[in-house]
Amino acid sequence: MSKSKNSATRPTVLVLAASRSGADDPVARLKGTSHKCLAPIDGVVMLERVVQAILDSDVLGQIYVSIESETLLRSVPALQSWLDEGVIRIAPVCNNLADSVLAAAEMMEPAFPMVITTGDNALHTPEILQDFVGQFNAQTGDAAAGFTTAETVIADFPEVGLAYHRLKDGGYSSCNLYAFRSDKALTAVKIFEGGGQFGKRPMRIIKAFGISPFILYKFKLATLDQLLQRIARNLGISADVIMLPYSYGPIDVDNISFFEISERALATRRLDKK
């Protein structure tokens, strides 16, 4: 599928697909692949699903995939075709996610505006991407992050067991969708230092953003928007919360349980289309 002619005016998208765990990743081990994102899920390679959703959304521009080597992408026929057609390009991988984003920004054309997603967002659809990009385009912050409420997730996936951010105004989970409007926003790559996952390891907030956001978070003294604004001020930027009312939004394929939940959901979607 080719990109729209006016894709240069749309956000460039970076898909983080490098393996943090390698052969020790339980999903990769389960499916016998080198990378989790190269594992098939309901018959389609995970990373292929992510790229296809980006293309079908028709709101994003050039696609860059941050992965260790081009050979890995060429092991999947659809990804190989997209490489040869220039639909996807390789972005460098560094020692950590934050440095990988910074290195990618150096070589992406254009680098901004930039949307970041991950190669294990197997449940993401064109609709969630359209909503995220639409809200980002309507806002003015230097950076933005997508969230879904705990209630929305639990209504459809009561068994999922996500680590929610419990704040003054309720529980939230990140959808692994981020956007940067300019190079000024790159200070926000601190969200990727140490792998992120602040809901599971809130002490990482201190290292990334300082003690005051940690206190606000730990003791539920701020709403989600208030917490994000405090973090943004500490980083010297402005930021927006993008609320996404999709129960599947925060469910990435982070472990075997999430893989099984995601595969069941994908199978249900496939059968519903028949």
C-alpha positions, 0 to 999 in steps of 0.5 A: 500500500502506497502512502498518500501524496501529502504524507510529507505534511503528516507526522512521521512515525517511529515504531520502536521494535528492538528487542530489550530481552532478546532470547529471554523474552517469553513471547519470542521464546513461545513463538520461536522468534528472535524478537517479540514483535516478529512473533505471529499472533492470530496468524499475522506477524505482530510488527506487520500488524502495527505497520498495516494499522499505520498505513490504513489509518491514512493520517501518518507519513513516513514510517521508520522502524527502530530495529537492530538490522534490516535482515530482521525485517526482510525475514517477513515477506510483507515487511520486506516488500514495504522496505523495497517500496520505501514505505518503511525505513530503518532507524538506528538502535542504541543502548536504551530506548531514549537514546534510540529515539534521539538517534532516530530523530537525527536521521528521520526526514522529516523528524517532526512532527513525530509520533512514536508507537511500539512494535508490540501494539498488536491490538492497535487499529487505524481508528485509535491512530486517527483519534490520537493524531487528530487530537494532537493536531488540534492541540498546541503542546510540545509533546503529547501522550495517549491514555485510556481510563482503567474503567474503559479497559476493565469493561472489556478486558476484566482479566488483563491486570494492567498496572494502572496509574492511580491518581486523584481523578482515577486510574489510567494506563498509557497506550504507548502512543506519544507525539513530539511537535518539534526538537524542543520536545525531545527533552521528553524522551526521559519517559523512555529512560530505563524502559519507562513502565512507571506504573510497574516501577514508580521509583523510576519517576524520581530518576526521570522527572524529579522528586515532586512528580513522584510525590504527586504520583505516589500520594495521588495528589494530582490529576493526570493532567496536573501531573503531566503539566508538572512533569512538562514544566520540569522538562521545560516544555508544554504537554497535552494528555490525549484521552483515547476511549479504546479498551484495547489501547493500553494492551501491548504484548508484554508477556504471555498473558497479554499475548493470549488476551490479544490473540483472543481479541484479534481472533474475535475481530477476524470472525466478526468481519466474516 
